[in-house]
Amino acid sequence: MTTTVFDTLIERRTSGCLKWNAYDEDVLPVWVADMDFHSPEPILKALHQRVDHGVFGYQFDDPPVRQVIAQRMNERYGWSVETRDIVFVPNLVSALNFVCTAYAEPGDEVLMSTPVYPPFIVAPGNSGRVATMVDMPIVRSGQQMRYEIDFDAFEAAITPRTKLFILCSPHNPVGRAWTRPELERLAEICLHHNLTIVSDEIHCDLLLDPLQHIPLASLSPEVAARTITLMSPSKTFNLPTLGFAFAIAQNETVRQQFEKATAWFLPHPGALGYTAALAAYRDCQPWLDELLVYLRGNRDFMADFLQSHLPQIPYTHPEATYLAWLDFRALNLPASPYQVMLEKARVAFNDGAAFGKAGEGFVRLNLGTSRERLREVLERVRAVVEDL
Ligand SMILES: Cc1ncc(COP(=O)(O)O)c(C=O)c1O
């Protein structure tokens, strides 16, 4: 096999990195969603130039970044976004919290499909709103799992207090890139019940199968009028610590409600965040194309390994994201698979239980690492399971 830039093993502990410093040195971390890869060269070059400029005074806006985002939405999705529709934020977890205060009152309910990225579940409660979780059914095909949406259960969970639906598209952790009919059905239900929709599309560039990402708000002007979309270059280009993300709200009232909720609470992105975002969206498509080939290879390597050596562990086939989701329930472990694997395999996954009750007995595996490390992780799990 030819090696690529993504095969380079980079020592990350020296950079204050969360993923590699949270556990003992002998633990292989495949948890928090960042990648063990360098960011693309054009971003590094742009950051060097910005640092060399040497002045870091206030910066509340960046018209070229607005322009490049609007253009990207138009070109990639045929979604006509105006530069004024964009609101810059430093990260999306904060935005997930502020949408709850912007579009719901204390005691109101916020709907979501579970298992889901833990901050979705926690955010409503942080401001006295209530998370309503609707579990997605699993469709099995051999060892492979595919999550779907039970639209009847979804609609049945809506009450007069439900004000907001937070969609994860593509979905973390189950790796689905929702189809147009699925999105249309969800939007139809939300419109029917007058819900505001927050569509977290942070994983939109990371499609591993030959599918097209469809921004929910691009479905129709009616859907756009009720939707605020959250995006960021941070997952795609591995930049979360640079503090740049954005929201798109085409309806002025929806946008103003968000701006009002965040003003003076949420800082603007930092200068290096704007710089990296511009370079990412303008100059890094060739790198992204190579990344997707590598991630697809990791996903398929994992599937082959599990099929060959760990047939007791069903797994998702991530259509998008670099996150896989493994079901350890058939092993009847004495504790959560997260704990058992941490203690015995010295591998740190994400504990599935944090993704909602539907995640108990599961772990999330981050495939954004070198093939060699991924092999080591899977070999360690295999050794423990064979020893049970
Ligand atoms: C769906 C989703 N939203 C938001 C985030 C985090 O975004 P940020 O780092 O901008 O807070 C993640 C990170 O994994 C994610 O998967």
The ligand as an SDF file (V2000), in Angstrom:
LIG
                    3D

 16 16  0  0  0  0  0  0  0  0999 V2000
  -22.6980   17.5070   15.2990 C   0  0  0  0  0  0  0  0  0  0  0  0
  -21.6290   18.3320   15.9280 C   0  0  0  0  0  0  0  0  0  0  0  0
  -21.8610   19.6100   16.2310 N   0  0  0  0  0  0  0  0  0  0  0  0
  -20.9080   20.3860   16.8120 C   0  0  0  0  0  0  0  0  0  0  0  0
  -19.6730   19.8670   17.1120 C   0  0  0  0  0  0  0  0  0  0  0  0
  -18.6390   20.7300   17.7950 C   0  0  0  0  0  0  0  0  0  0  0  0
  -18.5030   21.9080   17.1540 O   0  0  0  0  0  0  0  0  0  0  0  0
  -17.5660   23.0360   17.7880 P   0  0  0  0  0  0  0  0  0  0  0  0
  -16.2100   22.4540   17.9650 O   0  0  0  0  0  0  0  0  0  0  0  0
  -17.6320   24.1260   16.7620 O   0  0  0  0  0  0  0  0  0  0  0  0
  -18.1840   23.4420   19.0840 O   0  0  0  0  0  0  0  0  0  0  0  0
  -19.3890   18.5410   16.8180 C   0  0  0  0  0  0  0  0  0  0  0  0
  -18.0760   17.9640   17.1710 C   0  0  0  0  0  0  0  0  0  0  0  0
  -17.8650   16.7980   17.1380 O   0  0  0  0  0  0  0  0  0  0  0  0
  -20.3870   17.7520   16.2090 C   0  0  0  0  0  0  0  0  0  0  0  0
  -20.1580   16.4730   15.8990 O   0  0  0  0  0  0  0  0  0  0  0  0
  1  2  1  0
  2  3  1  0
  2 15  2  0
  3  4  2  0
  4  5  1  0
  5  6  1  0
  5 12  2  0
  6  7  1  0
  7  8  1  0
  8  9  2  0
  8 10  1  0
  8 11  1  0
 12 13  1  0
 12 15  1  0
 13 14  2  0
 15 16  1  0
M  END
$$$$
